[in-house]
């Protein structure tokens, strides 16, 4: 099954663009960012704050000095301590960028196992322990400021340095030893939620899809997503509602119905609790 609801297409990648690089601060707006996956490698060099990242269903506390490495296809989500915003430099790149048709054996040995979910990179490393990787991330940001053929070549070179150092230092392991082996099962469940988001979804229904009892399903879902089933569904619905508020002129009552929350009073209540703005105030604040 293609888990498209939670597949994230990395914008600006492809069409000759080998990498996406940006700096960001994850604050109160990132109190919970949703479970998702993508085909690209993602590195986050953290320079402040406190948060938690869950990668392949294993949770890690992260902060200043850490480099988070998210392998292709890996489900991941995170939470940020609102008191300590998480500052990070983000690098996202496709493994296709590193493939050399003149060296097919290198691709087969060191790239395809990550694409096929046979291997995954070590999720958290310390920048001070791997200064070559840390410096290459910063140089990528520097070269990325200017659009030129020369800088594109330099960007390609830094990506190779990062990947080469990951391999040289054996910062990877077999997925079977990495912990969870049933990420596809949770992908099936969250895709089912996405496909039925505007309908009534019950815990018993989802437990049946997963093949668990209600009790075991609730524990399983919390382990893999970091939140309760009801909270997760409401978060997805409210995210969709926020998008509709910004990009359409639909009345609040209709938006509530369109995201599976037909009780307008309840919709306004949980939306306000989540975004700290009423739906109408949210529309006024964020609409262009």
C-alpha positions, 0 to 999 in steps of 0.5 A: 500500500502506498501511504500517501496521506503521510508521505511528504513530498520534499518541495524544491527537490528534483528537477536538477535541485539536489538539496533543500537547506533551511534554518528554522526555529521550532517553537509553540507552533511545533508542539506536535508535528505529525507522523510522516515519512519521505524518500529523502535523507534528512539531517537536522543540526540542532543549535539550541532548545529541547525536544523529542524525535521518534524515528522508527518508533524509538524516541530520542531526546535531542538538543544543542549539539545533536545531529538528527539523521532520518533515513529514507522511508522512516516514519518519524514525528517530534515534540518540542518543549514550548519553553525551549524552542528548538533551533536547527539547520535542516538538510534534505537530499535525495539518494539519487543525487549520489548515484554514479552510473560508472560505479554501480557496485557502490550504489548497490552496496551503499545506497540501495540498502537504505532505499530498500529499508534494509539499513538505517543511519544512526538516528542521533550523533553528536556534532563534536564527535563528527566535525567533518559532517557538522562542517559540511552541513554548514558549508552546504548552507553557505554554498546554497545562498548563491545560485550558480553552476559552481555552487551546485558543484560544491553542494554536490561535493559536500553531500558526498562528504557527508554521506562518505563520512556516515559510511566510513564511520559505520553510522548505520545498522540493519533495520532488523536490529534497530528496534521496530520491524512493523513500521508498514503496519502503522503506515497502514493504520494511519493511511486508513485514518487519512482515507476516512478522516471526514467520516466517523472513526472509532477505536474499535474500527481501527483495532479491527484494521490492525488485528488487535484487541481494543486494549492492545491497539491503544497501547500499540498506537501510542507507542508508534505515534507518541499520542493517543488515537483520539488526539491524533485524529483530531490533530489531523482534522484540525490541520485540514481545517486550518488549511481550509480556513486559510485557503477558502471562504467556507463558513466555519460550520461547513469546514467542521463538517468537511473535516469530520467534526459536524458539531460546530460548537465542539469544533470551535472549542477544540480548534481554539484549544489547539491553535489558541485562536478561534477559527474566525480569528485564525482566518483573519490572522493567517489569510493573505 
